[in-house]
Amino acid sequence: MVKTIEERMIERLDKSGFDKRFICEKTGIDKNDLFLLMENERKLKTDEFVSLCVFLGLNISDFDK
């Protein structure tokens, strides 16, 4: 089964060890939106995806596999 972008981002965020509050502060993502994302109950918006990639030091191409 192929994982969605959201599932792969959730894995990356979990592995990062960063507190959700810290992630929100650094990325500007609303805490409720991040919570729903982490519960895989909402899709990532493009700007959120880019912000999270920058925050985690990832390239967008890291998700094309």
Jmol script that loads the backbone (N, CA, C; Angstrom):
load data "model"
ATOM      1  N   MET A   1       0.827  -1.177   0.000  1.00  0.00           N
ATOM      2  CA  MET A   1       0.000   0.000   0.000  1.00  0.00           C
ATOM      3  C   MET A   1       0.882   1.254   0.000  1.00  0.00           C
ATOM      4  N   VAL A   2       0.577   2.168  -0.873  1.00  0.00           N
ATOM      5  CA  VAL A   2       1.336   3.408  -0.987  1.00  0.00           C
ATOM      6  C   VAL A   2       0.839   4.392   0.065  1.00  0.00           C
ATOM      7  N   LYS A   3       1.778   4.999   0.791  1.00  0.00           N
ATOM      8  CA  LYS A   3       1.417   5.978   1.813  1.00  0.00           C
ATOM      9  C   LYS A   3       1.157   7.331   1.176  1.00  0.00           C
ATOM     10  N   THR A   4       0.236   8.063   1.764  1.00  0.00           N
ATOM     11  CA  THR A   4      -0.055   9.414   1.287  1.00  0.00           C
ATOM     12  C   THR A   4       1.040  10.372   1.751  1.00  0.00           C
ATOM     13  N   ILE A   5       1.048  11.544   1.157  1.00  0.00           N
ATOM     14  CA  ILE A   5       1.984  12.594   1.578  1.00  0.00           C
ATOM     15  C   ILE A   5       1.774  12.890   3.066  1.00  0.00           C
ATOM     16  N   GLU A   6       0.510  12.971   3.477  1.00  0.00           N
ATOM     17  CA  GLU A   6       0.209  13.258   4.883  1.00  0.00           C
ATOM     18  C   GLU A   6       0.780  12.184   5.796  1.00  0.00           C
ATOM     19  N   GLU A   7       0.611  10.925   5.427  1.00  0.00           N
ATOM     20  CA  GLU A   7       1.138   9.834   6.246  1.00  0.00           C
ATOM     21  C   GLU A   7       2.654   9.892   6.331  1.00  0.00           C
ATOM     22  N   ARG A   8       3.289  10.197   5.219  1.00  0.00           N
ATOM     23  CA  ARG A   8       4.752  10.296   5.231  1.00  0.00           C
ATOM     24  C   ARG A   8       5.225  11.502   6.051  1.00  0.00           C
ATOM     25  N   MET A   9       4.473  12.609   5.985  1.00  0.00           N
ATOM     26  CA  MET A   9       4.848  13.784   6.774  1.00  0.00           C
ATOM     27  C   MET A   9       4.646  13.510   8.258  1.00  0.00           C
ATOM     28  N   ILE A  10       3.567  12.830   8.611  1.00  0.00           N
ATOM     29  CA  ILE A  10       3.320  12.473  10.009  1.00  0.00           C
ATOM     30  C   ILE A  10       4.481  11.636  10.543  1.00  0.00           C
ATOM     31  N   GLU A  11       4.941  10.683   9.762  1.00  0.00           N
ATOM     32  CA  GLU A  11       6.084   9.861  10.169  1.00  0.00           C
ATOM     33  C   GLU A  11       7.315  10.726  10.414  1.00  0.00           C
ATOM     34  N   ARG A  12       7.565  11.663   9.500  1.00  0.00           N
ATOM     35  CA  ARG A  12       8.732  12.541   9.642  1.00  0.00           C
ATOM     36  C   ARG A  12       8.619  13.406  10.891  1.00  0.00           C
ATOM     37  N   LEU A  13       7.427  13.931  11.146  1.00  0.00           N
ATOM     38  CA  LEU A  13       7.212  14.766  12.328  1.00  0.00           C
ATOM     39  C   LEU A  13       7.375  13.944  13.605  1.00  0.00           C
ATOM     40  N   ASP A  14       6.840  12.729  13.618  1.00  0.00           N
ATOM     41  CA  ASP A  14       6.993  11.854  14.785  1.00  0.00           C
ATOM     42  C   ASP A  14       8.463  11.561  15.056  1.00  0.00           C
ATOM     43  N   LYS A  15       9.207  11.258  14.008  1.00  0.00           N
ATOM     44  CA  LYS A  15      10.625  10.926  14.151  1.00  0.00           C
ATOM     45  C   LYS A  15      11.459  12.132  14.563  1.00  0.00           C
ATOM     46  N   SER A  16      10.971  13.338  14.268  1.00  0.00           N
ATOM     47  CA  SER A  16      11.750  14.546  14.587  1.00  0.00           C
ATOM     48  C   SER A  16      11.879  14.762  16.088  1.00  0.00           C
ATOM     49  N   GLY A  17      10.876  14.301  16.845  1.00  0.00           N
ATOM     50  CA  GLY A  17      10.915  14.474  18.287  1.00  0.00           C
ATOM     51  C   GLY A  17      10.504  15.855  18.768  1.00  0.00           C
ATOM     52  N   PHE A  18      10.153  16.738  17.850  1.00  0.00           N
ATOM     53  CA  PHE A  18       9.752  18.083  18.239  1.00  0.00           C
ATOM     54  C   PHE A  18       8.344  18.079  18.822  1.00  0.00           C
ATOM     55  N   ASP A  19       8.153  18.897  19.841  1.00  0.00           N
ATOM     56  CA  ASP A  19       6.850  19.097  20.456  1.00  0.00           C
ATOM     57  C   ASP A  19       5.922  19.784  19.464  1.00  0.00           C
ATOM     58  N   LYS A  20       4.654  19.397  19.470  1.00  0.00           N
ATOM     59  CA  LYS A  20       3.694  19.983  18.523  1.00  0.00           C
ATOM     60  C   LYS A  20       3.583  21.499  18.679  1.00  0.00           C
ATOM     61  N   ARG A  21       3.632  21.986  19.903  1.00  0.00           N
ATOM     62  CA  ARG A  21       3.562  23.429  20.139  1.00  0.00           C
ATOM     63  C   ARG A  21       4.739  24.141  19.470  1.00  0.00           C
ATOM     64  N   PHE A  22       5.931  23.554  19.589  1.00  0.00           N
ATOM     65  CA  PHE A  22       7.126  24.120  18.974  1.00  0.00           C
ATOM     66  C   PHE A  22       6.991  24.127  17.447  1.00  0.00           C
ATOM     67  N   ILE A  23       6.473  23.034  16.901  1.00  0.00           N
ATOM     68  CA  ILE A  23       6.269  22.950  15.449  1.00  0.00           C
ATOM     69  C   ILE A  23       5.330  24.060  14.997  1.00  0.00           C
ATOM     70  N   CYS A  24       4.252  24.265  15.721  1.00  0.00           N
ATOM     71  CA  CYS A  24       3.284  25.322  15.376  1.00  0.00           C
ATOM     72  C   CYS A  24       3.917  26.699  15.432  1.00  0.00           C
ATOM     73  N   GLU A  25       4.700  26.949  16.478  1.00  0.00           N
ATOM     74  CA  GLU A  25       5.368  28.246  16.618  1.00  0.00           C
ATOM     75  C   GLU A  25       6.315  28.517  15.453  1.00  0.00           C
ATOM     76  N   LYS A  26       7.042  27.508  15.054  1.00  0.00           N
ATOM     77  CA  LYS A  26       8.059  27.685  14.007  1.00  0.00           C
ATOM     78  C   LYS A  26       7.485  27.692  12.599  1.00  0.00           C
ATOM     79  N   THR A  27       6.355  27.032  12.400  1.00  0.00           N
ATOM     80  CA  THR A  27       5.805  26.932  11.042  1.00  0.00           C
ATOM     81  C   THR A  27       4.614  27.849  10.806  1.00  0.00           C
ATOM     82  N   GLY A  28       3.986  28.321  11.882  1.00  0.00           N
ATOM     83  CA  GLY A  28       2.799  29.147  11.740  1.00  0.00           C
ATOM     84  C   GLY A  28       1.536  28.354  11.489  1.00  0.00           C
ATOM     85  N   ILE A  29       1.620  27.044  11.611  1.00  0.00           N
ATOM     86  CA  ILE A  29       0.440  26.195  11.419  1.00  0.00           C
ATOM     87  C   ILE A  29      -0.389  26.221  12.694  1.00  0.00           C
ATOM     88  N   ASP A  30      -1.683  26.394  12.550  1.00  0.00           N
ATOM     89  CA  ASP A  30      -2.603  26.419  13.680  1.00  0.00           C
ATOM     90  C   ASP A  30      -2.531  25.088  14.427  1.00  0.00           C
ATOM     91  N   LYS A  31      -2.565  25.162  15.765  1.00  0.00           N
ATOM     92  CA  LYS A  31      -2.424  23.942  16.567  1.00  0.00           C
ATOM     93  C   LYS A  31      -3.538  22.931  16.303  1.00  0.00           C
ATOM     94  N   ASN A  32      -4.754  23.411  16.072  1.00  0.00           N
ATOM     95  CA  ASN A  32      -5.853  22.485  15.771  1.00  0.00           C
ATOM     96  C   ASN A  32      -5.650  21.809  14.421  1.00  0.00           C
ATOM     97  N   ASP A  33      -5.159  22.564  13.448  1.00  0.00           N
ATOM     98  CA  ASP A  33      -4.881  21.979  12.132  1.00  0.00           C
ATOM     99  C   ASP A  33      -3.776  20.935  12.220  1.00  0.00           C
ATOM    100  N   LEU A  34      -2.730  21.231  13.011  1.00  0.00           N
ATOM    101  CA  LEU A  34      -1.646  20.265  13.164  1.00  0.00           C
ATOM    102  C   LEU A  34      -2.146  19.015  13.878  1.00  0.00           C
ATOM    103  N   PHE A  35      -2.965  19.192  14.901  1.00  0.00           N
ATOM    104  CA  PHE A  35      -3.519  18.038  15.611  1.00  0.00           C
ATOM    105  C   PHE A  35      -4.305  17.146  14.656  1.00  0.00           C
ATOM    106  N   LEU A  36      -5.176  17.752  13.861  1.00  0.00           N
ATOM    107  CA  LEU A  36      -5.976  16.971  12.911  1.00  0.00           C
ATOM    108  C   LEU A  36      -5.093  16.282  11.882  1.00  0.00           C
ATOM    109  N   LEU A  37      -4.045  16.963  11.434  1.00  0.00           N
ATOM    110  CA  LEU A  37      -3.099  16.349  10.499  1.00  0.00           C
ATOM    111  C   LEU A  37      -2.439  15.135  11.143  1.00  0.00           C
ATOM    112  N   MET A  38      -1.970  15.296  12.385  1.00  0.00           N
ATOM    113  CA  MET A  38      -1.267  14.218  13.060  1.00  0.00           C
ATOM    114  C   MET A  38      -2.184  13.022  13.323  1.00  0.00           C
ATOM    115  N   GLU A  39      -3.469  13.271  13.401  1.00  0.00           N
ATOM    116  CA  GLU A  39      -4.447  12.188  13.552  1.00  0.00           C
ATOM    117  C   GLU A  39      -4.908  11.671  12.192  1.00  0.00           C
ATOM    118  N   ASN A  40      -4.295  12.189  11.130  1.00  0.00           N
ATOM    119  CA  ASN A  40      -4.609  11.825   9.754  1.00  0.00           C
ATOM    120  C   ASN A  40      -6.082  12.076   9.432  1.00  0.00           C
ATOM    121  N   GLU A  41      -6.613  13.186   9.963  1.00  0.00           N
ATOM    122  CA  GLU A  41      -8.010  13.544   9.751  1.00  0.00           C
ATOM    123  C   GLU A  41      -8.171  14.758   8.850  1.00  0.00           C
ATOM    124  N   ARG A  42      -7.076  15.258   8.306  1.00  0.00           N
ATOM    125  CA  ARG A  42      -7.162  16.363   7.357  1.00  0.00           C
ATOM    126  C   ARG A  42      -5.983  16.298   6.410  1.00  0.00           C
ATOM    127  N   LYS A  43      -6.166  16.924   5.259  1.00  0.00           N
ATOM    128  CA  LYS A  43      -5.110  16.976   4.248  1.00  0.00           C
ATOM    129  C   LYS A  43      -4.205  18.167   4.517  1.00  0.00           C
ATOM    130  N   LEU A  44      -2.984  18.050   4.068  1.00  0.00           N
ATOM    131  CA  LEU A  44      -2.037  19.159   4.146  1.00  0.00           C
ATOM    132  C   LEU A  44      -2.318  20.175   3.048  1.00  0.00           C
ATOM    133  N   LYS A  45      -2.291  21.431   3.417  1.00  0.00           N
ATOM    134  CA  LYS A  45      -2.351  22.482   2.407  1.00  0.00           C
ATOM    135  C   LYS A  45      -0.943  22.661   1.867  1.00  0.00           C
ATOM    136  N   THR A  46      -0.843  23.178   0.671  1.00  0.00           N
ATOM    137  CA  THR A  46       0.466  23.330   0.028  1.00  0.00           C
ATOM    138  C   THR A  46       1.409  24.179   0.865  1.00  0.00           C
ATOM    139  N   ASP A  47       0.928  25.311   1.377  1.00  0.00           N
ATOM    140  CA  ASP A  47       1.804  26.174   2.168  1.00  0.00           C
ATOM    141  C   ASP A  47       2.245  25.498   3.464  1.00  0.00           C
ATOM    142  N   GLU A  48       1.396  24.671   4.046  1.00  0.00           N
ATOM    143  CA  GLU A  48       1.773  23.935   5.250  1.00  0.00           C
ATOM    144  C   GLU A  48       2.840  22.895   4.925  1.00  0.00           C
ATOM    145  N   PHE A  49       2.660  22.228   3.803  1.00  0.00           N
ATOM    146  CA  PHE A  49       3.641  21.224   3.375  1.00  0.00           C
ATOM    147  C   PHE A  49       5.015  21.864   3.195  1.00  0.00           C
ATOM    148  N   VAL A  50       5.038  23.000   2.524  1.00  0.00           N
ATOM    149  CA  VAL A  50       6.310  23.698   2.297  1.00  0.00           C
ATOM    150  C   VAL A  50       6.910  24.148   3.630  1.00  0.00           C
ATOM    151  N   SER A  51       6.086  24.714   4.512  1.00  0.00           N
ATOM    152  CA  SER A  51       6.573  25.164   5.820  1.00  0.00           C
ATOM    153  C   SER A  51       7.166  24.012   6.627  1.00  0.00           C
ATOM    154  N   LEU A  52       6.497  22.877   6.605  1.00  0.00           N
ATOM    155  CA  LEU A  52       7.001  21.720   7.341  1.00  0.00           C
ATOM    156  C   LEU A  52       8.288  21.186   6.724  1.00  0.00           C
ATOM    157  N   CYS A  53       8.374  21.190   5.407  1.00  0.00           N
ATOM    158  CA  CYS A  53       9.622  20.765   4.750  1.00  0.00           C
ATOM    159  C   CYS A  53      10.781  21.673   5.146  1.00  0.00           C
ATOM    160  N   VAL A  54      10.552  22.969   5.126  1.00  0.00           N
ATOM    161  CA  VAL A  54      11.599  23.926   5.521  1.00  0.00           C
ATOM    162  C   VAL A  54      11.984  23.691   6.977  1.00  0.00           C
ATOM    163  N   PHE A  55      10.995  23.568   7.839  1.00  0.00           N
ATOM    164  CA  PHE A  55      11.226  23.346   9.262  1.00  0.00           C
ATOM    165  C   PHE A  55      12.062  22.089   9.504  1.00  0.00           C
ATOM    166  N   LEU A  56      11.741  21.012   8.811  1.00  0.00           N
ATOM    167  CA  LEU A  56      12.432  19.735   9.000  1.00  0.00           C
ATOM    168  C   LEU A  56      13.699  19.596   8.158  1.00  0.00           C
ATOM    169  N   GLY A  57      13.969  20.592   7.321  1.00  0.00           N
ATOM    170  CA  GLY A  57      15.161  20.525   6.468  1.00  0.00           C
ATOM    171  C   GLY A  57      15.037  19.503   5.358  1.00  0.00           C
ATOM    172  N   LEU A  58      13.815  19.323   4.871  1.00  0.00           N
ATOM    173  CA  LEU A  58      13.562  18.348   3.811  1.00  0.00           C
ATOM    174  C   LEU A  58      13.359  19.048   2.483  1.00  0.00           C
ATOM    175  N   ASN A  59      13.613  18.322   1.427  1.00  0.00           N
ATOM    176  CA  ASN A  59      13.296  18.790   0.085  1.00  0.00           C
ATOM    177  C   ASN A  59      11.961  18.197  -0.321  1.00  0.00           C
ATOM    178  N   ILE A  60      11.241  18.921  -1.122  1.00  0.00           N
ATOM    179  CA  ILE A  60       9.968  18.407  -1.610  1.00  0.00           C
ATOM    180  C   ILE A  60      10.184  17.077  -2.333  1.00  0.00           C
ATOM    181  N   SER A  61      11.314  16.958  -3.006  1.00  0.00           N
ATOM    182  CA  SER A  61      11.611  15.720  -3.740  1.00  0.00           C
ATOM    183  C   SER A  61      11.797  14.521  -2.820  1.00  0.00           C
ATOM    184  N   ASP A  62      11.991  14.745  -1.515  1.00  0.00           N
ATOM    185  CA  ASP A  62      12.092  13.625  -0.567  1.00  0.00           C
ATOM    186  C   ASP A  62      10.779  12.855  -0.486  1.00  0.00           C
ATOM    187  N   PHE A  63       9.700  13.432  -0.986  1.00  0.00           N
ATOM    188  CA  PHE A  63       8.390  12.811  -0.893  1.00  0.00           C
ATOM    189  C   PHE A  63       7.921  12.196  -2.199  1.00  0.00           C
ATOM    190  N   ASP A  64       8.775  12.189  -3.217  1.00  0.00           N
ATOM    191  CA  ASP A  64       8.344  11.643  -4.503  1.00  0.00           C
ATOM    192  C   ASP A  64       8.618  10.146  -4.630  1.00  0.00           C
ATOM    193  N   LYS A  65       9.042   9.521  -3.574  1.00  0.00           N
ATOM    194  CA  LYS A  65       9.385   8.097  -3.609  1.00  0.00           C
ATOM    195  C   LYS A  65       8.270   7.252  -3.080  1.00  0.00           C
TER     196      LYS A  65
END
end "model"
wireframe off; spacefill off
backbone 0.3
color backbone group
